[in-house]
Amino acid sequence: MRLSRAEARERSRRALIEAAAEEISDRGYAAARLEDIASRAEVTTGSIYSIFGSKLNLIAAAMAHLAHDLYAEMVPVISPGEDPTIEEVLRSCARRFQQCASTPQAQRYLHLELELASLALTDKETFAQADLPQDLALTIATLLTGRRLADDSHDRTTPAQGADLAPAVHALLLGLFQARILNAEDMSPEYYERAAVALLGMLHT
């Protein structure tokens, strides 16, 4: 079945985003070349300018694509009707990070985190245009807000408490994630959970 012009353009757009994401993962943002991206996507270099207008716009779209995939893997989903305690949410976050650290994609995830940090420091224009999902620490803060303090408690965490706790949780879990990848320290899910739950001690009530 022959594709319409709009369908062909959309297929090329998706292929270019995926190819650029692979190129960034393999070689880094700074070394990503349009010729290599076009070759991966099996389109011409001219298609990049036709669809995205510039390398900047393509790279921004690719970074957003990678970040959305990363955050979807790292952040647990609280289903409608669930009402977990703050400890249960922390344990769930810890398990997700540990699971991600043990996958073949873990190195790619870490590479992206480092690329995003570098981009934020060295190329603020691209970073600003990337339309990234909210910062992972902010996503965790949302998860930690409004949670029961204990099974038998009616008190819940406030937005201020979630925002206070989230950076520490994010830093701890990402540090363990990096240690697993860089140093091959294979900590168990239980270790991740104990470390995350220990941070409850800093929760101001």
LUMTOR-470785 format. One record per atom (N, C-alpha, C, CB): residue number from 1; x, y, z; atom name; residue in three letters. Coordinates in steps of 0.2 Angstrom, whole numbers. Last residue first. Glycine has a CB too. Layout:
# residues N
   n  east north    up atom res
 NUM     X     Y     Z   CA ALA
...
# end
This chain:
# residues 205
   n  east north    up atom res
 205    39    81   299    N THR
 205    32    80   301   CA THR
 205    29    86   305    C THR
 205    30    73   304   CB THR
 204    51    79   287    N HIS
 204    49    83   293   CA HIS
 204    41    82   294    C HIS
 204    51    91   292   CB HIS
 203    61    66   284    N LEU
 203    55    68   282   CA LEU
 203    52    72   288    C LEU
 203    50    63   281   CB LEU
 202    73    59   287    N MET
 202    73    66   286   CA MET
 202    67    70   284    C MET
 202    78    67   280   CB MET
 201    69    46   288    N GLY
 201    71    49   294   CA GLY
 201    72    57   293    C GLY
 201    78    47   296   CB GLY
 200    67    41   275    N LEU
 200    61    44   279   CA LEU
 200    63    47   285    C LEU
 200    57    38   280   CB LEU
 199    79    36   271    N LEU
 199    78    43   270   CA LEU
 199    72    46   273    C LEU
 199    78    44   263   CB LEU
 198    77    22   272    N ALA
 198    81    26   277   CA ALA
 198    81    33   277    C ALA
 198    89    24   277   CB ALA
 197    71    19   260    N VAL
 197    67    19   266   CA VAL
 197    71    23   272    C VAL
 197    65    12   269   CB VAL
 196    83    18   252    N ALA
 196    78    23   251   CA ALA
 196    73    24   257    C ALA
 196    73    20   245   CB ALA
 195    90     7   258    N ALA
 195    93    13   257   CA ALA
 195    88    19   256    C ALA
 195    98    13   252   CB ALA
 194    80    -3   257    N ARG
 194    83    -1   263   CA ARG
 194    86     6   263    C ARG
 194    88    -6   266   CB ARG
 193    80    -4   243    N GLU
 193    74    -3   247   CA GLU
 193    76     0   253    C GLU
 193    69    -9   247   CB GLU
 192    93    -8   239    N TYR
 192    90    -2   236   CA TYR
 192    84     0   241    C TYR
 192    88    -3   229   CB TYR
 191    93   -21   246    N TYR
 191    98   -15   248   CA TYR
 191    95    -8   245    C TYR
 191   105   -17   245   CB TYR
 190    83   -28   239    N GLU
 190    82   -26   246   CA GLU
 190    87   -21   248    C GLU
 190    83   -32   250   CB GLU
 189    89   -29   226    N PRO
 189    83   -25   227   CA PRO
 189    82   -23   234    C PRO
 189    77   -28   224   CB PRO
 188   107   -29   229    N SER
 188   101   -32   228   CA SER
 188    95   -27   229    C SER
 188   100   -37   234   CB SER
 187   120   -23   219    N MET
 187   117   -23   225   CA MET
 187   110   -26   224    C MET
 187   116   -15   228   CB MET
 186   133   -26   211    N ASP
 186   127   -28   210   CA ASP
 186   123   -29   217    C ASP
 186   127   -35   207   CB ASP
 185   144   -15   204    N GLU
 185   142   -17   211   CA GLU
 185   135   -19   211    C GLU
 185   143   -11   216   CB GLU
 184   151   -11   193    N ALA
 184   148   -18   193   CA ALA
 184   146   -20   200    C ALA
 184   153   -23   190   CB ALA
 183   154     2   192    N ASN
 183   158    -2   196   CA ASN
 183   156    -9   197    C ASN
 183   159     1   203   CB ASN
 182   145     7   183    N LEU
 182   152     9   182   CA LEU
 182   157     5   186    C LEU
 182   153    16   185   CB LEU
 181   132     2   186    N ILE
 181   135     2   179   CA ILE
 181   142     3   179    C ILE
 181   131     7   175   CB ILE
 180   131     3   200    N ARG
 180   130    -4   197   CA ARG
 180   133    -4   190    C ARG
 180   122    -5   197   CB ARG
 179   133    17   202    N ALA
 179   138    12   205   CA ALA
 179   137     5   201    C ALA
 179   137    11   212   CB ALA
 178   122    22   196    N GLN
 178   128    23   193   CA GLN
 178   133    18   195    C GLN
 178   131    30   194   CB GLN
 177   112    17   205    N PHE
 177   112    15   198   CA PHE
 177   118    16   195    C PHE
 177   106    20   195   CB PHE
 176   116    24   216    N LEU
 176   117    17   216   CA LEU
 176   116    14   209    C LEU
 176   111    14   221   CB LEU
 175   114    37   212    N GLY
 175   120    35   214   CA GLY
 175   121    28   214    C GLY
 175   122    38   220   CB GLY
 174   100    37   210    N LEU
 174   104    37   204   CA LEU
 174   111    36   205    C LEU
 174   103    45   201   CB LEU
 173    96    35   223    N LEU
 173    95    30   219   CA LEU
 173    99    30   212    C LEU
 173    87    30   217   CB LEU
 172   101    48   229    N LEU
 172   103    41   232   CA LEU
 172   102    36   226    C LEU
 172    99    39   238   CB LEU
 171    95    57   221    N ALA
 171   102    57   221   CA ALA
 171   104    50   224    C ALA
 171   105    63   226   CB ALA
 170    81    55   224    N HIS
 170    84    54   217   CA HIS
 170    91    53   217    C HIS
 170    82    61   213   CB HIS
 169    81    57   238    N VAL
 169    79    50   235   CA VAL
 169    82    49   228    C VAL
 169    71    49   235   CB VAL
 168    84    70   238    N ALA
 168    88    65   242   CA ALA
 168    87    58   239    C ALA
 168    87    65   249   CB ALA
 167    74    76   231    N PRO
 167    81    77   228   CA PRO
 167    85    72   232    C PRO
 167    83    84   230   CB PRO
 166    62    72   239    N ALA
 166    63    70   232   CA ALA
 166    70    71   230    C ALA
 166    59    73   227   CB ALA
 165    60    79   251    N LEU
 165    62    72   251   CA LEU
 165    65    70   244    C LEU
 165    57    67   254   CB LEU
 164    54    91   248    N ASP
 164    60    91   252   CA ASP
 164    64    84   252    C ASP
 164    58    92   259   CB ASP
 163    43    88   240    N ALA
 163    49    92   237   CA ALA
 163    55    92   241    C ALA
 163    46    99   236   CB ALA
 162    36    82   250    N GLY
 162    38    78   244   CA GLY
 162    43    82   241    C GLY
 162    32    78   239   CB GLY
 161    34    93   259    N GLN
 161    38    87   261   CA GLN
 161    40    83   255    C GLN
 161    33    82   266   CB GLN
 160    26   101   251    N ALA
 160    33   103   254   CA ALA
 160    37    98   256    C ALA
 160    32   108   260   CB ALA
 159    15    94   249    N PRO
 159    19    95   243   CA PRO
 159    26    97   246    C PRO
 159    16   101   239   CB PRO
 158    14    82   263    N THR
 158    12    88   260   CA THR
 158    17    89   253    C THR
 158    13    94   264   CB THR
 157     8    65   267    N THR
 157    14    70   265   CA THR
 157    11    76   261    C THR
 157    19    66   261   CB THR
 156    -5    64   278    N ARG
 156    -2    62   272   CA ARG
 156     3    67   271    C ARG
 156    -7    63   266   CB ARG
 155   -14    55   291    N ASP
 155   -10    60   289   CA ASP
 155    -6    59   283    C ASP
 155    -5    62   295   CB ASP
 154   -20    44   296    N HIS
 154   -24    48   291   CA HIS
 154   -20    54   288    C HIS
 154   -30    51   294   CB HIS
 153   -12    28   298    N SER
 153   -12    35   299   CA SER
 153   -17    39   294    C SER
 153    -5    38   298   CB SER
 152    -9    15   297    N ASP
 152   -15    17   302   CA ASP
 152   -15    24   303    C ASP
 152   -13    13   309   CB ASP
 151     1    14   288    N ASP
 151    -5    11   287   CA ASP
 151   -11    13   291    C ASP
 151    -4     3   288   CB ASP
 150     8    31   286    N ALA
 150     8    24   289   CA ALA
 150     2    21   287    C ALA
 150    10    24   297   CB ALA
 149     6    42   279    N LEU
 149    13    42   283   CA LEU
 149    14    35   285    C LEU
 149    13    47   288   CB LEU
 148     0    42   262    N ARG
 148    -1    41   269   CA ARG
 148     6    40   273    C ARG
 148    -6    34   270   CB ARG
 147     4    55   251    N ARG
 147     5    48   253   CA ARG
 147     4    47   260    C ARG
 147    11    45   251   CB ARG
 146     6    68   245    N GLY
 146    -1    65   246   CA GLY
 146    -1    58   249    C GLY
 146    -5    66   240   CB GLY
 145    21    65   236    N THR
 145    16    69   239   CA THR
 145     9    66   239    C THR
 145    15    76   234   CB THR
 144    29    57   229    N LEU
 144    29    56   236   CA LEU
 144    24    61   240    C LEU
 144    36    58   238   CB LEU
 143    26    59   215    N LEU
 143    24    53   218   CA LEU
 143    24    53   226    C LEU
 143    29    48   215   CB LEU
 142    32    72   215    N THR
 142    24    71   214   CA THR
 142    22    65   217    C THR
 142    23    72   206   CB THR
 141    45    69   216    N ALA
 141    42    73   222   CA ALA
 141    34    72   221    C ALA
 141    44    80   221   CB ALA
 140    48    62   205    N ILE
 140    48    58   211   CA ILE
 140    44    62   216    C ILE
 140    55    57   213   CB ILE
 139    47    73   196    N THR
 139    42    68   195   CA THR
 139    42    63   202    C THR
 139    44    63   189   CB THR
 138    58    80   201    N LEU
 138    51    83   201   CA LEU
 138    46    78   201    C LEU
 138    50    89   196   CB LEU
 137    68    71   197    N ALA
 137    67    73   204   CA ALA
 137    60    76   206    C ALA
 137    73    78   207   CB ALA
 136    67    72   183    N LEU
 136    65    66   187   CA LEU
 136    64    67   194    C LEU
 136    71    61   186   CB LEU
 135    59    86   176    N ASP
 135    65    83   179   CA ASP
 135    63    77   183    C ASP
 135    68    89   184   CB ASP
 134    46    83   164    N GLN
 134    49    86   170   CA GLN
 134    55    83   173    C GLN
 134    43    87   175   CB GLN
 133    52    79   147    N PRO
 133    48    79   153   CA PRO
 133    50    82   159    C PRO
 133    46    71   154   CB PRO
 132    58    92   136    N LEU
 132    59    86   140   CA LEU
 132    54    86   145    C LEU
 132    66    87   144   CB LEU
 131    60   101   125    N ASP
 131    53    99   127   CA ASP
 131    53    93   131    C ASP
 131    49    98   121   CB ASP
 130    72   106   120    N ALA
 130    71    99   120   CA ALA
 130    64    97   122    C ALA
 130    76    96   124   CB ALA
 129    75   120   121    N GLN
 129    71   118   116   CA GLN
 129    69   110   116    C GLN
 129    74   119   109   CB GLN
 128    84   120   131    N ALA
 128    78   124   132   CA ALA
 128    73   121   127    C ALA
 128    79   131   132   CB ALA
 127    95   113   126    N PHE
 127    92   110   132   CA PHE
 127    85   113   132    C PHE
 127    96   111   138   CB PHE
 126    99   122   116    N THR
 126    96   115   114   CA THR
 126    92   112   120    C THR
 126   102   110   112   CB THR
 125   103   132   124    N GLU
 125    98   133   119   CA GLU
 125    95   127   117    C GLU
 125   101   137   113   CB GLU
 124   113   128   132    N LYS
 124   107   130   135   CA LYS
 124   101   130   130    C LYS
 124   107   136   140   CB LYS
 123   125   119   132    N ASP
 123   121   121   126   CA ASP
 123   114   123   129    C ASP
 123   121   116   121   CB ASP
 122   131   117   144    N THR
 122   135   119   139   CA THR
 122   131   122   133    C THR
 122   140   114   136   CB THR
 121   122   112   154    N LEU
 121   128   117   156   CA LEU
 121   131   120   150    C LEU
 121   133   113   160   CB LEU
 120   113   104   148    N ALA
 120   111   110   152   CA ALA
 120   116   115   154    C ALA
 120   108   107   159   CB ALA
 119   122    95   143    N LEU
 119   118    99   138   CA LEU
 119   116   105   142    C LEU
 119   113    96   135   CB LEU
 118   126    88   154    N SER
 118   131    92   150   CA SER
 118   128    97   146    C SER
 118   135    87   146   CB SER
 117   114    82   158    N ALA
 117   118    87   162   CA ALA
 117   123    91   158    C ALA
 117   121    83   168   CB ALA
 116   112    74   146    N LEU
 116   107    80   148   CA LEU
 116   110    85   153    C LEU
 116   101    77   151   CB LEU
 115   123    66   147    N GLU
 115   122    70   141   CA GLU
 115   117    76   143    C GLU
 115   119    66   135   CB GLU
 114   120    59   159    N LEU
 114   126    63   158   CA LEU
 114   126    68   152    C LEU
 114   132    58   158   CB LEU
 113   108    52   155    N GLU
 113   108    57   161   CA GLU
 113   114    62   160    C GLU
 113   108    53   167   CB GLU
 112   113    45   144    N LEU
 112   108    50   143   CA LEU
 112   108    55   149    C LEU
 112   101    47   142   CB LEU
 111   121    36   151    N HIS
 111   124    40   146   CA HIS
 111   119    46   145    C HIS
 111   125    36   139   CB HIS
 110   111    29   158    N LEU
 110   116    33   162   CA LEU
 110   119    38   157    C LEU
 110   122    29   165   CB LEU
 109   104    23   148    N TYR
 109   101    27   152   CA TYR
 109   106    32   156    C TYR
 109    97    23   157   CB TYR
 108   115    15   142    N ARG
 108   112    20   138   CA ARG
 108   108    25   142    C ARG
 108   107    17   133   CB ARG
 107   117     6   153    N GLN
 107   122    10   151   CA GLN
 107   119    16   147    C GLN
 107   127     6   147   CB GLN
 106   104    -1   153    N ALA
 106   106     3   159   CA ALA
 106   112     8   157    C ALA
 106   109    -1   164   CB ALA
 105   100   -10   144    N GLN
 105    99    -3   142   CA GLN
 105   102     2   147    C GLN
 105    92    -1   141   CB GLN
 104   100   -22   150    N PRO
 104   105   -21   145   CA PRO
 104   105   -13   143    C PRO
 104   104   -25   138   CB PRO
 103    97   -20   168    N THR
 103    95   -21   161   CA THR
 103   101   -20   156    C THR
 103    89   -17   159   CB THR
 102    99   -16   181    N SER
 102   101   -23   179   CA SER
 102   100   -25   172    C SER
 102    98   -27   184   CB SER
 101    94    -4   182    N ALA
 101   102    -4   183   CA ALA
 101   104   -11   181    C ALA
 101   104    -3   190   CB ALA
 100    81    -6   182    N CYS
 100    84    -3   177   CA CYS
 100    91    -4   177    C CYS
 100    82     4   177   CB CYS
  99    80   -12   195    N GLN
  99    78   -16   189   CA GLN
  99    81   -13   183    C GLN
  99    70   -17   188   CB GLN
  98    83    -1   203    N GLN
  98    87    -7   203   CA GLN
  98    86   -12   197    C GLN
  98    86   -11   210   CB GLN
  97    72     7   200    N PHE
  97    79     9   199   CA PHE
  97    84     3   198    C PHE
  97    82    14   204   CB PHE
  96    62     0   205    N ARG
  96    62     2   198   CA ARG
  96    69     4   196    C ARG
  96    57     7   196   CB ARG
  95    64    -1   219    N ARG
  95    64    -7   215   CA ARG
  95    65    -6   207    C ARG
  95    58   -11   216   CB ARG
  94    63    12   223    N ALA
  94    70     9   223   CA ALA
  94    70     2   219    C ALA
  94    71     7   230   CB ALA
  93    49    14   220    N CYS
  93    55    18   217   CA CYS
  93    61    15   217    C CYS
  93    55    25   220   CB CYS
  92    44     5   230    N SER
  92    43     4   223   CA SER
  92    48     8   219    C SER
  92    36     7   221   CB SER
  91    49    11   242    N ARG
  91    51     4   240   CA ARG
  91    50     3   233    C ARG
  91    48    -1   244   CB ARG
  90    42    23   241    N LEU
  90    49    23   241   CA LEU
  90    52    16   239    C LEU
  90    52    25   248   CB LEU
  89    29    18   242    N VAL
  89    31    22   236   CA VAL
  89    39    22   236    C VAL
  89    28    29   236   CB VAL
  88    29    13   255    N GLU
  88    28     8   250   CA GLU
  88    30    12   243    C GLU
  88    21     7   249   CB GLU
  87    31    25   263    N GLU
  87    36    19   263   CA GLU
  87    36    15   257    C GLU
  87    36    15   269   CB GLU
  86    19    31   261    N ILE
  86    25    34   258   CA ILE
  86    31    29   258    C ILE
  86    27    40   263   CB ILE
  85     7    19   256    N THR
  85    10    23   261   CA THR
  85    16    26   257    C THR
  85    12    19   267   CB THR
  84    -5    19   242    N PRO
  84     1    17   245   CA PRO
  84     3    22   251    C PRO
  84     7    15   241   CB PRO
  83   -18    16   235    N ASP
  83   -17    22   240   CA ASP
  83   -11    19   245    C ASP
  83   -23    23   245   CB ASP
  82   -26    14   220    N GLU
  82   -21    13   224   CA GLU
  82   -20    18   229    C GLU
  82   -14    11   221   CB GLU
  81   -35    21   211    N GLY
  81   -38    17   216   CA GLY
  81   -32    14   221    C GLY
  81   -41    11   213   CB GLY
  80   -24    20   197    N PRO
  80   -30    23   200   CA PRO
  80   -33    18   206    C PRO
  80   -36    25   195   CB PRO
  79    -7    16   201    N SER
  79   -13    15   197   CA SER
  79   -19    18   201    C SER
  79   -15     7   196   CB SER
  78     8    23   199    N ILE
  78     3    22   204   CA ILE
  78    -4    21   201    C ILE
  78     3    27   210   CB ILE
  77    22    17   192    N VAL
  77    16    20   191   CA VAL
  77    11    18   196    C VAL
  77    13    17   184   CB VAL
  76    39    22   195    N PRO
  76    34    18   196   CA PRO
  76    27    21   194    C PRO
  76    34    15   203   CB PRO
  75    52    27   183    N VAL
  75    47    29   188   CA VAL
  75    41    24   189    C VAL
  75    44    36   186   CB VAL
  74    60    22   174    N MET
  74    63    23   180   CA MET
  74    57    24   186    C MET
  74    68    29   180   CB MET
  73    54    21   161    N GLU
  73    57    15   164   CA GLU
  73    58    16   172    C GLU
  73    63    13   160   CB GLU
  72    50    34   159    N ALA
  72    45    29   159   CA ALA
  72    47    23   163    C ALA
  72    42    28   152   CB ALA
  71    62    40   158    N TYR
  71    58    42   164   CA TYR
  71    52    36   165    C TYR
  71    55    49   164   CB TYR
  70    67    35   146    N LEU
  70    71    34   152   CA LEU
  70    66    35   158    C LEU
  70    76    39   153   CB LEU
  69    58    40   137    N ASP
  69    59    32   138   CA ASP
  69    62    31   144    C ASP
  69    63    30   132   CB ASP
  68    60    53   138    N HIS
  68    53    51   140   CA HIS
  68    54    43   141    C HIS
  68    48    52   134   CB HIS
  67    73    54   134    N ALA
  67    71    56   141   CA ALA
  67    64    53   143    C ALA
  67    71    64   142   CB ALA
  66    72    51   120    N LEU
  66    76    47   125   CA LEU
  66    74    48   132    C LEU
  66    84    48   124   CB LEU
  65    64    62   116    N HIS
  65    62    55   115   CA HIS
  65    66    50   120    C HIS
  65    64    53   107   CB HIS
  64    72    73   119    N ALA
  64    65    72   122   CA ALA
  64    63    65   121    C ALA
  64    60    77   119   CB ALA
  63    83    70   110    N MET
  63    84    70   117   CA MET
  63    77    70   121    C MET
  63    87    77   119   CB MET
  62    76    72    98    N ALA
  62    79    65   100   CA ALA
  62    80    65   107    C ALA
  62    86    64    96   CB ALA
  61    73    85    98    N ALA
  61    67    80    98   CA ALA
  61    70    73   100    C ALA
  61    64    80    90   CB ALA
  60    86    91    98    N ALA
  60    81    92   104   CA ALA
  60    75    87   104    C ALA
  60    78    99   103   CB ALA
  59    90    86    86    N ILE
  59    93    84    92   CA ILE
  59    89    85    98    C ILE
  59   100    87    93   CB ILE
  58    82    94    77    N LEU
  58    82    86    77   CA LEU
  58    85    83    84    C LEU
  58    86    84    71   CB LEU
  57    85   107    80    N ASN
  57    78   104    82   CA ASN
  57    78    97    82    C ASN
  57    73   107    76   CB ASN
  56    98   107    77    N LEU
  56    96   109    83   CA LEU
  56    90   106    85    C LEU
  56    96   116    85   CB LEU
  55    98   105    63    N LYS
  55   101   100    67   CA LYS
  55    99   101    74    C LYS
  55   109   100    67   CB LYS
  54    83   111    56    N SER
  54    90   112    58   CA SER
  54    92   106    62    C SER
  54    90   118    63   CB SER
  53    70   107    50    N GLY
  53    73   114    50   CA GLY
  53    80   115    51    C GLY
  53    69   118    53   CB GLY
  52    64    95    50    N PHE
  52    65    98    57   CA PHE
  52    68   105    56    C PHE
  52    70    94    60   CB PHE
  51    61    92    37    N ILE
  51    57    90    42   CA ILE
  51    58    94    48    C ILE
  51    57    82    43   CB ILE
  50    72    97    29    N SER
  50    65    98    27   CA SER
  50    60    97    32    C SER
  50    64    93    21   CB SER
  49    83    93    36    N TYR
  49    81   100    36   CA TYR
  49    74   102    34    C TYR
  49    86   104    31   CB TYR
  48    82    80    34    N ILE
  48    82    82    41   CA ILE
  48    80    90    41    C ILE
  48    90    82    44   CB ILE
  47    82    78    21    N SER
  47    76    77    24   CA SER
  47    76    79    31    C SER
  47    75    69    24   CB SER
  46    96    80    17    N GLY
  46    91    85    16   CA GLY
  46    84    84    19    C GLY
  46    90    86     8   CB GLY
  45   101    68    20    N THR
  45   102    73    25   CA THR
  45    97    79    24    C THR
  45   110    75    24   CB THR
  44    89    55    16    N THR
  44    94    59    14   CA THR
  44    95    65    20    C THR
  44    92    63     7   CB THR
  43    87    39    25    N VAL
  43    84    45    22   CA VAL
  43    90    49    20    C VAL
  43    79    49    26   CB VAL
  42    90    29    35    N GLU
  42    89    27    28   CA GLU
  42    85    33    24    C GLU
  42    85    21    27   CB GLU
  41    94    31    47    N ALA
  41    87    32    46   CA ALA
  41    85    30    39    C ALA
  41    84    39    48   CB ALA
  40   108    30    46    N ARG
  40   104    26    50   CA ARG
  40    97    26    49    C ARG
  40   105    28    58   CB ARG
  39   110    41    38    N SER
  39   111    35    35   CA SER
  39   108    29    40    C SER
  39   119    34    36   CB SER
  38   106    52    46    N ALA
  38   102    51    40   CA ALA
  38   103    44    37    C ALA
  38   104    56    35   CB ALA
  37   116    51    55    N ILE
  37   109    50    58   CA ILE
  37   105    48    51    C ILE
  37   107    56    61   CB ILE
  36   128    53    48    N ASP
  36   127    47    51   CA ASP
  36   120    45    53    C ASP
  36   132    46    57   CB ASP
  35   125    67    44    N GLU
  35   126    62    39   CA GLU
  35   125    55    42    C GLU
  35   133    62    36   CB GLU
  34   125    73    56    N LEU
  34   119    73    52   CA LEU
  34   119    67    47    C LEU
  34   117    79    49   CB LEU
  33   133    66    71    N ARG
  33   133    69    64   CA ARG
  33   127    68    60    C ARG
  33   140    67    60   CB ARG
  32   137    68    87    N ALA
  32   132    66    83   CA ALA
  32   132    70    76    C ALA
  32   125    67    86   CB ALA
  31   146    73    97    N ALA
  31   149    70    91   CA ALA
  31   144    67    86    C ALA
  31   153    64    93   CB ALA
  30   138    79   107    N ALA
  30   143    83   103   CA ALA
  30   145    80    96    C ALA
  30   149    85   107   CB ALA
  29   131    68   112    N TYR
  29   127    73   108   CA TYR
  29   132    77   104    C TYR
  29   124    78   113   CB TYR
  28   137    51   108    N GLY
  28   137    57   112   CA GLY
  28   134    63   108    C GLY
  28   143    59   115   CB GLY
  27   137    39   102    N ARG
  27   143    43   101   CA ARG
  27   143    49   106    C ARG
  27   144    45    94   CB ARG
  26   126    31   106    N ASP
  26   132    28   104   CA ASP
  26   138    32   105    C ASP
  26   131    25    98   CB ASP
  25   116    41   109    N SER
  25   118    35   114   CA SER
  25   124    32   113    C SER
  25   112    30   114   CB SER
  24   116    48    97    N ILE
  24   118    51   104   CA ILE
  24   120    46   109    C ILE
  24   112    55   106   CB ILE
  23   111    38    89    N GLU
  23   118    41    88   CA GLU
  23   120    44    94    C GLU
  23   117    46    82   CB GLU
  22    99    35    94    N GLU
  22   104    30    94   CA GLU
  22   111    33    93    C GLU
  22   102    25    88   CB GLU
  21    93    47    92    N ALA
  21    93    45    98   CA ALA
  21    98    39    99    C ALA
  21    86    42   101   CB ALA
  20    93    47    78    N ALA
  20    97    52    81   CA ALA
  20    98    50    89    C ALA
  20    93    59    81   CB ALA
  19    84    37    75    N ALA
  19    91    36    73   CA ALA
  19    96    41    77    C ALA
  19    92    38    65   CB ALA
  18    72    42    80    N GLU
  18    75    36    83   CA GLU
  18    83    35    81    C GLU
  18    71    30    81   CB GLU
  17    71    53    72    N ILE
  17    71    54    79   CA ILE
  17    75    48    82    C ILE
  17    64    55    82   CB ILE
  16    70    47    59    N LEU
  16    76    51    61   CA LEU
  16    77    52    68    C LEU
  16    75    58    57   CB LEU
  15    58    39    60    N ALA
  15    65    36    59   CA ALA
  15    71    40    61    C ALA
  15    65    34    52   CB ALA
  14    49    50    62    N ARG
  14    50    45    67   CA ARG
  14    57    41    67    C ARG
  14    44    40    68   CB ARG
  13    50    56    49    N ARG
  13    52    60    56   CA ARG
  13    53    55    61    C ARG
  13    45    64    57   CB ARG
  12    47    46    41    N SER
  12    54    48    40   CA SER
  12    55    52    47    C SER
  12    55    53    34   CB SER
  11    33    45    44    N ARG
  11    38    39    45   CA ARG
  11    45    41    45    C ARG
  11    36    34    39   CB ARG
  10    29    58    40    N GLU
  10    29    56    47   CA GLU
  10    33    50    49    C GLU
  10    22    54    49   CB GLU
   9    31    57    27    N ARG
   9    35    62    30   CA ARG
   9    35    60    38    C ARG
   9    31    69    30   CB ARG
   8    22    47    23    N ALA
   8    29    46    22   CA ALA
   8    33    51    26    C ALA
   8    30    47    15   CB ALA
   7    10    53    27    N GLU
   7    12    47    30   CA GLU
   7    19    46    29    C GLU
   7     8    41    28   CB GLU
   6    10    64    18    N ALA
   6    10    65    25   CA ALA
   6    12    59    29    C ALA
   6     3    68    27   CB ALA
   5     9    57     6    N ARG
   5    15    61     7   CA ARG
   5    16    63    15    C ARG
   5    15    68     3   CB ARG
   4     4    40     9    N SER
   4     3    47     7   CA SER
   4     9    51     8    C SER
   4    -4    50    10   CB SER
   3    11    25     3    N LEU
   3     9    29     8   CA LEU
   3     8    36     5    C LEU
   3    15    30    13   CB LEU
   2     3    11    -5    N ARG
   2     7    17    -5   CA ARG
   2     5    22     0    C ARG
   2     7    20   -12   CB ARG
   1     4    -6     0    N MET
   1     0     0     0   CA MET
   1     4     6     0    C MET
   1    -5     0     6   CB MET
# end
